[in-house]
Amino acid sequence: MAKRDYYEVLGVSRSASNEEIKRAFKKLARKFHPDVNPGDKGAEERFKEISEAYAVLSDGKKRRQYDVQGHSAFAGGSPWGARGAPQNVEEILKEFGIGDIFGNIFGGGGRGRSGFWGSSATRGPSKGADVNYSMEIGFDDALRGMNSTITVPKTNTQNGAVRRTTERISVKVPPGVSTGSKIRLAGKGEPSPNGGSPGDLFIITRVRPHEYFERKGDNLHLNLPIALGEAVLGTRVEIHTYEGTTKMTVPPCTQSGQTFRLGGKGAPRLKGSGKGDLYVKVQLKIPPHLDEESREIIREFERKNPSKPRSEMMGVSF
């Protein structure tokens, strides 16, 4: 296949400056470098092509030869000559004095491990795959924290053979996790297929709902039923939380729907210190049945304590 024009390969004009040529090469190298495109033969060939073009156009003498004679300026139509293409990046740098441009391309991270110029090229060991594991826990356990042991399936691939095993792993769930929280266990994921470090295991928690409490962020919410007499006269009530029993005062003449905040009685903060708050919403619970004597007491109460609870709604129309 006929070689493409080197200027066309780099996407620059024939009058391009050395700096323009260098910028064009770095841009293309980022895109097609084999370390960025592992296993992609097309990208590998493209990278060879742009490297060859840069090797010529960045060298003043070779560029002048190429401008006059084209590809025929070089033995066999290639600047590599009869010896053939270098076998790795280090040889290219030594042969053409490209400098540490590969390190600059990848943010000083080195020239990459791929020996992509020949079949002898090898990549370094790769990290094993990360594993996600869904773990369901109770509402109280999520707030208190807990220790548990789980069994995780593993897939071990060596020399092309796949072997499936399981591993029992101890997990410490910190206080304050919620649905979707992630617990990372480094090195507990899949083993590497070629001698590298194992992947990580991520425990993703799913918290079962509570019968009475609802969690919103680090705050807990509770609907608390109270009797008519408790709302009118006031009372002290006990609330059972994950930390034990706490007491709350319901003042006299408390309205149904009124909410009280108990500071620091909510969920532990997973990130940071302290706890959220507990919000208690009072709900007046009326007995479903009253005898006639009780009804008369209520009527007498209404006569002595007349009220107009819907007065603010009078005159409001749609």
C-alpha positions as CSV (number, residue, x, y, z in Angstrom):
1,M,0.0,0.0,0.0
2,A,1.4,3.4,-1.0
3,K,2.5,5.6,1.9
4,R,0.5,8.7,2.7
5,D,2.1,12.1,2.6
6,Y,3.7,12.8,6.0
7,Y,2.2,16.3,6.2
8,E,-1.2,14.8,5.5
9,V,-0.6,12.1,8.2
10,L,0.0,14.8,10.8
11,G,-2.6,17.2,9.4
12,V,-0.3,20.1,8.9
13,S,0.6,22.3,6.0
14,R,4.0,22.0,4.2
15,S,5.0,25.4,5.6
16,A,4.2,24.3,9.2
17,S,6.7,25.3,11.9
18,N,8.5,22.8,14.1
19,E,6.2,23.8,17.0
20,E,3.1,23.2,14.9
21,I,4.4,19.8,13.8
22,K,5.2,18.9,17.4
23,R,1.7,20.0,18.6
24,A,0.0,18.0,15.9
25,F,2.0,14.9,16.7
26,K,1.2,15.2,20.5
27,K,-2.5,15.6,19.8
28,L,-2.6,12.5,17.6
29,A,-0.3,10.5,19.9
30,R,-2.7,11.0,22.8
31,K,-5.5,9.6,20.6
32,F,-3.8,6.6,19.1
33,H,-1.1,5.5,21.6
34,P,-1.3,1.8,22.1
35,D,-1.5,2.2,25.9
36,V,-4.7,4.1,25.4
37,N,-6.1,1.6,22.9
38,P,-5.0,-1.8,24.1
39,G,-5.6,-4.5,21.5
40,D,-6.7,-2.1,18.8
41,K,-4.6,-3.0,15.7
42,G,-5.9,-0.1,13.8
43,A,-4.8,2.4,16.4
44,E,-1.4,0.7,16.6
45,E,-0.9,1.0,12.8
46,R,-2.0,4.7,13.0
47,F,0.4,5.3,15.8
48,K,3.3,3.8,13.8
49,E,2.3,6.0,10.9
50,I,2.3,9.3,12.8
51,S,5.5,8.4,14.7
52,E,7.3,7.8,11.4
53,A,5.9,11.1,10.0
54,Y,7.1,13.0,13.0
55,A,10.5,11.3,13.0
56,V,11.0,12.8,9.5
57,L,9.3,16.2,9.8
58,S,10.8,17.0,13.2
59,D,14.4,16.5,11.8
60,G,15.5,19.4,9.7
61,K,17.8,17.4,7.4
62,K,15.3,14.5,6.8
63,R,12.5,17.1,6.3
64,R,14.5,18.8,3.5
65,Q,15.3,15.5,1.9
66,Y,11.6,14.5,2.1
67,D,10.4,17.9,0.6
68,V,12.7,17.3,-2.4
69,Q,12.4,13.6,-3.0
70,G,9.4,12.4,-1.1
71,H,9.4,8.9,0.3
72,S,12.1,7.9,-2.2
73,A,14.6,9.9,-0.1
74,F,14.9,7.0,2.3
75,A,16.1,3.5,1.6
76,G,13.2,1.2,0.9
77,G,10.8,4.1,1.1
78,S,11.1,4.3,4.9
79,P,13.1,6.5,7.2
80,W,13.8,3.4,9.2
81,G,16.1,2.1,6.5
82,A,17.1,-1.5,5.9
83,R,17.2,-2.3,9.6
84,G,13.5,-2.0,9.8
85,A,11.3,-0.2,12.3
86,P,12.5,0.1,15.9
87,Q,11.0,-2.5,18.3
88,N,9.9,-0.1,21.1
89,V,9.5,3.5,22.1
90,E,13.0,3.7,23.6
91,E,14.6,2.8,20.3
92,I,12.6,5.4,18.5
93,L,13.7,8.1,21.0
94,K,17.4,7.0,20.7
95,E,17.2,6.8,16.9
96,F,15.6,10.1,16.2
97,G,16.1,12.2,19.3
98,I,12.4,12.8,19.8
99,G,13.1,13.5,23.5
100,D,10.7,12.8,26.3
101,I,7.7,13.8,24.2
102,F,5.9,10.6,25.2
103,G,6.2,11.5,28.8
104,N,4.9,15.0,28.2
105,I,1.9,13.6,26.3
106,F,0.8,11.5,29.3
107,G,1.4,14.2,31.9
108,G,4.9,13.0,32.9
109,G,3.6,9.5,33.5
110,G,6.4,7.9,31.4
111,R,6.4,6.5,27.9
112,G,4.1,3.6,28.5
113,R,4.9,-0.1,28.8
114,S,3.8,-1.3,25.4
115,G,6.4,-2.5,23.0
116,F,4.1,-2.0,20.1
117,W,6.4,-2.1,17.1
118,G,6.8,-5.9,16.9
119,S,5.4,-9.2,17.9
120,S,7.7,-9.4,20.9
121,A,5.7,-6.6,22.6
122,T,4.3,-7.3,26.0
123,R,2.1,-5.4,28.4
124,G,2.7,-5.3,32.1
125,P,0.4,-7.2,34.6
126,S,-3.1,-5.9,34.7
127,K,-5.2,-5.3,37.8
128,G,-8.0,-7.8,38.5
129,A,-11.6,-6.7,38.0
130,D,-13.6,-4.9,40.7
131,V,-16.6,-6.7,42.2
132,N,-19.9,-5.2,43.4
133,Y,-21.8,-7.0,46.1
134,S,-25.3,-6.0,47.2
135,M,-25.9,-6.5,50.9
136,E,-29.3,-6.1,52.6
137,I,-29.3,-5.0,56.2
138,G,-31.9,-4.0,58.8
139,F,-32.8,-0.4,59.5
140,D,-31.4,-0.5,63.1
141,D,-28.2,-2.2,61.9
142,A,-27.6,0.6,59.3
143,L,-27.7,3.1,62.2
144,R,-25.7,1.2,64.7
145,G,-23.2,-0.4,62.4
146,M,-22.5,-4.2,62.4
147,N,-20.0,-6.9,61.6
148,S,-21.0,-9.6,59.1
149,T,-19.5,-12.4,57.0
150,I,-20.4,-12.7,53.3
151,T,-19.6,-15.3,50.7
152,V,-18.5,-13.8,47.4
153,P,-18.1,-15.7,44.1
154,K,-14.7,-15.4,42.4
155,T,-13.6,-16.1,38.8
156,N,-9.9,-17.1,38.4
157,T,-8.5,-17.2,34.9
158,Q,-5.0,-18.7,34.4
159,N,-3.5,-19.9,31.2
160,G,-6.9,-19.6,29.5
161,A,-8.6,-21.8,32.0
162,V,-11.5,-20.4,34.0
163,R,-12.0,-21.6,37.6
164,R,-14.9,-20.4,39.7
165,T,-14.6,-20.4,43.5
166,T,-16.1,-18.6,46.5
167,E,-14.5,-16.7,49.4
168,R,-15.9,-15.9,52.8
169,I,-15.0,-12.3,53.7
170,S,-15.6,-10.4,57.0
171,V,-17.3,-7.0,56.5
172,K,-17.5,-4.2,59.0
173,V,-20.5,-2.0,58.2
174,P,-19.9,1.5,59.7
175,P,-22.8,3.3,61.6
176,G,-24.8,5.6,59.3
177,V,-24.9,3.7,56.0
178,S,-28.0,4.1,53.9
179,T,-29.3,2.5,50.7
180,G,-26.6,2.9,48.0
181,S,-23.7,3.4,50.4
182,K,-20.4,1.8,49.2
183,I,-17.9,0.0,51.4
184,R,-14.6,-0.6,49.7
185,L,-12.5,-3.6,50.6
186,A,-9.2,-3.2,48.8
187,G,-7.8,-6.3,47.1
188,K,-10.9,-8.4,47.7
189,G,-12.1,-8.4,44.1
190,E,-11.2,-10.7,41.2
191,P,-7.6,-11.9,40.9
192,S,-5.5,-10.6,38.1
193,P,-5.3,-13.0,35.1
194,N,-1.5,-12.3,34.6
195,G,0.1,-11.8,38.0
196,G,-1.0,-8.2,38.8
197,S,-2.8,-7.0,41.9
198,P,-6.4,-8.1,42.6
199,G,-9.3,-5.8,42.1
200,D,-11.4,-4.3,44.9
201,L,-14.7,-5.5,46.4
202,F,-17.4,-2.8,46.8
203,I,-20.2,-3.7,49.3
204,I,-23.4,-1.7,48.2
205,T,-25.9,-1.6,51.1
206,R,-29.6,-1.8,50.7
207,V,-31.5,-0.9,53.9
208,R,-34.9,-2.5,54.7
209,P,-37.6,0.1,55.7
210,H,-38.7,0.5,59.3
211,E,-42.3,0.1,60.4
212,Y,-42.5,3.5,62.1
213,F,-39.3,5.5,61.4
214,E,-38.4,7.1,58.1
215,R,-34.9,8.3,57.2
216,K,-34.3,11.4,55.2
217,G,-30.5,12.1,54.9
218,D,-29.2,12.1,58.4
219,N,-32.6,12.9,60.0
220,L,-35.2,10.5,61.3
221,H,-38.9,11.1,61.1
222,L,-41.6,9.6,63.3
223,N,-45.4,10.0,63.3
224,L,-46.5,9.8,67.0
225,P,-50.1,9.0,67.8
226,I,-51.4,10.7,71.0
227,A,-54.8,10.6,72.8
228,L,-57.2,13.5,73.1
229,G,-56.5,14.0,76.8
230,E,-52.7,13.9,76.2
231,A,-53.0,16.6,73.5
232,V,-55.2,18.8,75.7
233,L,-53.5,18.4,79.1
234,G,-50.0,17.6,77.9
235,T,-47.9,14.5,78.8
236,R,-44.5,12.9,78.7
237,V,-44.1,10.1,76.2
238,E,-41.4,7.4,75.7
239,I,-39.9,6.9,72.2
240,H,-37.9,3.8,71.5
241,T,-35.0,4.5,69.1
242,Y,-32.0,2.5,67.9
243,E,-30.0,4.0,70.8
244,G,-32.6,3.1,73.5
245,T,-35.5,4.9,75.0
246,T,-35.8,8.7,75.0
247,K,-38.5,10.9,76.5
248,M,-40.3,13.8,74.9
249,T,-42.7,16.4,76.5
250,V,-46.0,17.0,74.7
251,P,-47.1,20.4,76.0
252,P,-50.7,21.2,76.8
253,C,-53.0,22.2,73.9
254,T,-50.7,20.5,71.3
255,Q,-52.3,20.6,67.9
256,S,-52.5,17.5,65.7
257,G,-49.8,17.7,63.0
258,Q,-47.5,19.7,65.2
259,T,-43.8,18.6,64.8
260,F,-41.1,18.6,67.5
261,R,-37.4,18.3,66.9
262,L,-35.1,16.2,69.1
263,G,-31.6,17.4,68.3
264,G,-28.9,14.8,67.9
265,K,-31.3,11.9,68.0
266,G,-31.1,11.1,64.3
267,A,-28.8,8.9,62.2
268,P,-25.0,9.0,62.6
269,R,-23.3,11.0,59.9
270,L,-21.4,8.5,57.7
271,K,-18.9,11.3,56.6
272,G,-18.0,13.5,59.5
273,S,-19.0,13.5,63.1
274,G,-22.2,13.9,65.0
275,K,-25.8,12.9,64.2
276,G,-28.8,14.2,62.5
277,D,-32.1,15.1,64.3
278,L,-35.3,13.2,65.1
279,Y,-38.5,15.0,64.0
280,V,-41.6,13.8,65.8
281,K,-45.0,14.7,64.2
282,V,-47.9,14.4,66.6
283,Q,-51.1,12.8,65.3
284,L,-54.3,13.0,67.4
285,K,-56.0,9.7,67.7
286,I,-59.7,9.8,68.5
287,P,-61.4,6.7,69.9
288,P,-63.5,5.0,67.2
289,H,-66.5,4.7,69.5
290,L,-67.9,6.8,72.4
291,D,-70.7,6.0,74.8
292,E,-73.4,8.6,75.4
293,E,-71.9,9.8,78.7
294,S,-68.6,10.5,77.0
295,R,-70.4,12.4,74.2
296,E,-72.2,14.6,76.8
297,I,-68.8,15.4,78.4
298,I,-67.5,16.5,75.0
299,R,-70.6,18.7,74.4
300,E,-70.2,20.3,77.8
301,F,-66.5,20.9,77.0
302,E,-67.5,22.6,73.7
303,R,-70.0,24.8,75.5
304,K,-67.4,25.9,78.0
305,N,-64.6,26.3,75.4
306,P,-66.3,27.6,72.3
307,S,-64.0,27.8,69.2
308,K,-64.1,28.5,65.6
309,P,-61.4,26.3,64.0
310,R,-62.4,27.2,60.5
311,S,-62.8,30.9,60.9
312,E,-59.8,31.6,58.7
313,M,-61.4,29.8,55.9
314,M,-64.6,31.8,55.9
315,G,-65.1,33.9,52.8
316,V,-62.5,32.0,50.8
317,S,-63.8,30.9,47.4
318,F,-62.3,29.2,44.4
